[in-house]
Amino acid sequence: MTPWTLLDSAQAPGNGGMLRLYRRGEEFSIRVGRCELMNSRAHGSEDALAELACGRLAKRQRPRLLIGGLGMGYTLAAALRALGGESRVDVAELVPAVVAWNRGPLADLAGNPLRDDRVTLREVDVAAILRTEQCSYDAILLDVDNGPEGLTRRGNDWLYGLDGLNAAFAALRTRGVLAIWSGGPDPAFTQRLRKVGFDVDEARVRGHAGRGGARYVIWIASRGT
């Protein structure tokens, strides 16, 4: 079997460990230690995050989205496919190396979505945006760390606590959607979403769309008024 080749590494902010980008043939992997965060051959759940959220926006004119976490670009690409030409997508990515990888060795995996004119890249923590925006977005998509049970940054806990969820609720427009990817279920998190005021649905999705693979959870939390 072809061995993995280390292409680059970068320190995750906040003592979150070392992110490492590997390649094996046409396959790419981003890892922290021995934990694989994402793999280019299993992005069905990342696609589903965007598809499920954008499916709730079918009748919106000029929808505006915020995506927290660039990853390998698959969620962004899926959102752009689902949205019309008048849409706008802000992408928040805290790690400069991840942006560089998406403009370099990973660029062609998802069709180089960062080049789309509808995209604005912001190299900041998505939490900083949520703390300042009010009624700004029709949908907010979060694929940060491993979901509510984070692996790489303790600071990500704010996003999934009541303060972060209240900030996300405030940043959404009427009938806006908060979609959150997670490595697994978390009943307590579902209750927090409802406590903030969201109507909540949960979807179980596969890493390989329609073809098996690991199971993941996506919460679709809708704001009413």
C-alpha positions as CSV (number, residue, x, y, z in Angstrom):
1,M,0.0,0.0,0.0
2,T,1.2,3.5,-0.8
3,P,2.4,5.2,2.4
4,W,1.2,8.5,3.6
5,T,3.4,11.5,3.0
6,L,3.3,14.5,5.4
7,L,2.9,17.7,3.3
8,D,2.7,20.3,6.0
9,S,1.9,21.0,9.6
10,A,0.6,23.9,11.7
11,Q,-0.1,24.6,15.3
12,A,-3.8,25.0,16.1
13,P,-4.5,28.1,18.1
14,G,-5.0,27.8,21.9
15,N,-2.8,24.8,22.4
16,G,-5.1,22.7,20.3
17,G,-2.4,20.4,19.0
18,M,-0.6,20.2,15.7
19,L,-2.6,19.9,12.6
20,R,-0.9,17.8,9.9
21,L,-1.8,17.5,6.2
22,Y,-1.0,14.1,4.6
23,R,-1.3,12.7,1.1
24,R,-1.5,9.2,-0.2
25,G,-1.9,9.1,-4.0
26,E,-5.1,11.2,-4.7
27,E,-6.3,10.9,-1.0
28,F,-5.7,13.7,1.6
29,S,-6.1,13.6,5.3
30,I,-5.9,16.2,8.1
31,R,-5.1,14.9,11.5
32,V,-4.4,16.0,15.0
33,G,-2.1,13.4,16.6
34,R,-3.6,10.0,15.8
35,C,-7.1,11.4,15.3
36,E,-8.2,12.0,11.7
37,L,-10.3,15.1,11.5
38,M,-11.2,14.8,7.8
39,N,-10.5,12.7,4.8
40,S,-11.0,13.6,1.1
41,R,-12.6,10.2,0.4
42,A,-15.3,10.6,3.1
43,H,-17.0,14.0,2.8
44,G,-20.6,13.0,2.6
45,S,-21.4,14.5,6.0
46,E,-19.7,17.8,5.1
47,D,-21.8,17.9,1.9
48,A,-25.0,17.1,3.9
49,L,-24.3,19.9,6.3
50,A,-24.7,22.4,3.5
51,E,-27.5,20.6,1.6
52,L,-29.7,20.2,4.7
53,A,-29.3,23.9,5.7
54,C,-29.7,25.3,2.1
55,G,-32.7,23.1,1.6
56,R,-34.5,25.3,4.2
57,L,-33.6,28.4,2.2
58,A,-35.3,27.5,-1.2
59,K,-37.6,30.5,-1.2
60,R,-35.1,33.1,0.1
61,Q,-34.0,35.9,-2.2
62,R,-30.3,36.7,-2.0
63,P,-29.6,34.5,1.1
64,R,-26.5,35.2,3.2
65,L,-24.7,32.4,4.9
66,L,-21.9,32.1,7.4
67,I,-19.8,28.9,7.4
68,G,-17.6,28.4,10.5
69,G,-14.7,26.1,9.6
70,L,-13.3,25.7,6.0
71,G,-12.0,22.2,6.3
72,M,-11.3,20.8,2.9
73,G,-13.8,23.1,1.2
74,Y,-16.5,20.5,0.7
75,T,-19.2,22.2,2.8
76,L,-18.5,25.5,1.0
77,A,-18.7,23.9,-2.4
78,A,-22.0,22.1,-1.6
79,A,-23.5,25.4,-0.3
80,L,-22.5,27.2,-3.5
81,R,-24.0,24.5,-5.7
82,A,-27.3,24.7,-3.7
83,L,-27.6,28.5,-3.8
84,G,-28.4,31.0,-6.5
85,G,-26.1,33.5,-8.1
86,E,-27.3,36.3,-5.8
87,S,-26.3,34.5,-2.6
88,R,-23.4,35.5,-0.4
89,V,-21.3,33.2,1.8
90,D,-18.9,34.4,4.5
91,V,-16.3,31.7,5.6
92,A,-14.6,32.0,8.9
93,E,-11.3,30.0,9.3
94,L,-9.0,30.6,12.2
95,V,-6.0,28.6,11.0
96,P,-4.0,30.4,8.2
97,A,-2.5,27.1,7.1
98,V,-5.9,25.6,6.4
99,V,-6.6,28.5,4.1
100,A,-3.2,28.0,2.4
101,W,-3.9,24.3,1.9
102,N,-7.3,25.0,0.3
103,R,-5.6,27.4,-2.1
104,G,-2.8,24.9,-2.7
105,P,-2.8,21.1,-2.6
106,L,-6.5,20.8,-1.7
107,A,-7.8,23.4,-4.1
108,D,-9.1,21.0,-6.8
109,L,-10.8,18.5,-4.4
110,A,-14.0,20.6,-4.1
111,G,-13.5,22.6,-7.3
112,N,-11.6,25.6,-5.7
113,P,-14.7,27.2,-4.1
114,L,-12.6,30.0,-2.6
115,R,-12.4,31.5,-6.1
116,D,-16.2,31.9,-6.3
117,D,-17.1,35.6,-6.4
118,R,-19.9,34.9,-3.9
119,V,-17.4,34.0,-1.2
120,T,-15.8,36.3,1.4
121,L,-13.1,34.6,3.4
122,R,-12.5,35.9,6.9
123,E,-9.4,34.6,8.7
124,V,-10.9,34.9,12.2
125,D,-12.6,32.8,14.8
126,V,-16.2,32.3,13.9
127,A,-17.0,33.2,17.5
128,A,-15.8,36.7,16.9
129,I,-18.3,37.1,14.1
130,L,-21.2,35.7,16.2
131,R,-20.4,38.1,19.0
132,T,-20.9,41.2,16.8
133,E,-23.5,40.3,14.2
134,Q,-27.3,40.9,14.7
135,C,-30.0,39.5,12.3
136,S,-27.3,39.2,9.6
137,Y,-27.5,35.6,8.2
138,D,-30.2,33.4,6.8
139,A,-28.1,30.3,7.8
140,I,-25.1,29.6,9.9
141,L,-23.2,26.4,9.4
142,L,-20.7,25.2,12.0
143,D,-18.2,22.4,11.4
144,V,-15.7,23.4,14.1
145,D,-13.6,20.9,15.9
146,N,-15.5,17.7,16.6
147,G,-18.8,19.3,17.5
148,P,-20.0,19.8,21.1
149,E,-17.3,17.3,22.3
150,G,-14.3,19.2,20.9
151,L,-10.9,17.7,20.3
152,T,-8.6,20.5,19.3
153,R,-9.5,23.8,21.1
154,R,-11.1,24.2,24.6
155,G,-12.1,27.7,23.4
156,N,-14.5,26.1,21.0
157,D,-16.7,25.1,23.9
158,W,-18.2,28.6,23.9
159,L,-19.8,28.0,20.6
160,Y,-21.7,25.0,21.9
161,G,-22.7,26.5,25.2
162,L,-25.7,28.7,26.0
163,D,-23.7,31.9,25.3
164,G,-22.6,30.8,21.9
165,L,-26.0,29.5,20.9
166,N,-27.7,32.7,22.0
167,A,-25.2,34.6,19.9
168,A,-25.9,32.4,16.9
169,F,-29.7,32.9,17.5
170,A,-29.2,36.7,17.5
171,A,-27.1,36.6,14.4
172,L,-29.8,34.8,12.4
173,R,-32.6,36.6,10.5
174,T,-36.2,35.6,11.0
175,R,-36.7,31.9,10.2
176,G,-33.0,31.5,9.9
177,V,-31.2,28.1,10.3
178,L,-28.3,27.0,12.4
179,A,-26.8,23.8,11.1
180,I,-24.1,22.0,13.2
181,W,-22.0,19.0,12.4
182,S,-20.9,16.6,15.1
183,G,-18.9,13.4,15.4
184,G,-21.7,11.9,17.4
185,P,-25.0,12.4,19.2
186,D,-25.3,14.6,22.3
187,P,-28.8,14.8,23.9
188,A,-27.7,17.5,26.3
189,F,-26.7,19.7,23.4
190,T,-30.1,19.2,21.8
191,Q,-31.7,20.4,25.0
192,R,-29.5,23.5,25.0
193,L,-30.6,24.3,21.5
194,R,-34.2,24.1,22.5
195,K,-33.6,26.1,25.7
196,V,-32.3,29.0,23.5
197,G,-35.4,29.0,21.5
198,F,-34.6,26.9,18.4
199,D,-36.9,24.3,16.8
200,V,-34.6,21.3,16.4
201,D,-34.3,18.4,14.0
202,E,-31.5,15.8,14.0
203,A,-30.2,14.0,10.9
204,R,-27.9,11.0,10.9
205,V,-25.6,11.0,7.9
206,R,-22.8,8.9,6.5
207,G,-19.2,9.8,5.7
208,H,-19.7,8.2,2.2
209,A,-22.9,9.7,0.9
210,G,-25.3,6.8,0.3
211,R,-22.5,4.3,0.5
212,G,-21.9,3.6,4.2
213,G,-19.0,4.8,6.3
214,A,-19.0,6.3,9.7
215,R,-22.2,7.9,11.0
216,Y,-22.4,11.5,12.0
217,V,-25.0,13.9,13.4
218,I,-26.2,17.2,12.0
219,W,-28.5,19.4,14.0
220,I,-30.8,21.7,12.0
221,A,-32.0,24.3,14.4
222,S,-34.5,26.8,13.1
223,R,-35.3,30.3,14.5
224,G,-38.9,31.4,14.3
225,T,-39.4,35.1,14.8
